[in-house]
Amino acid sequence: MAVHPDVAALAFLVGTWEGDGRGIYPTIEDFAYHEVVEIEAPPKPFLAYRQRTRRAGTGEPLHMEAGYFRSVGEGSVELVIAQPTGIVECHSGTVDGGYIHLTA
């Protein structure tokens, strides 16, 4: 899929990425999970980001979030993510080849 020229430097992110992990927190039992991240390229100057985490074995939904990557100038990028809990993350940074460096 072709990406808008403004986000061409981020084209390597487009696709579906998934893997398994383990959550460890001091206040709850450890848990295994499966995570899926989808990044799509609509014909607009941004990439759409969607993340879903489910409990391994049962498929029970654990977490989800959505947001957007956008270019803010040569080599600069922003990522804004919203969580259904009301938390919004704003990250900014740089893109250099196949690497993105973000700070919140």
Beta strands, then each sheet from edge to edge (+ up, - down):
strand 1: 15-23
strand 2: 31-40
strand 3: 47-55
strand 4: 61-71
strand 5: 76-82
strand 6: 88-96
strand 7: 99-103
sheet 1: 1+ 2- 3+ 4- 5+ 6- 7+
end
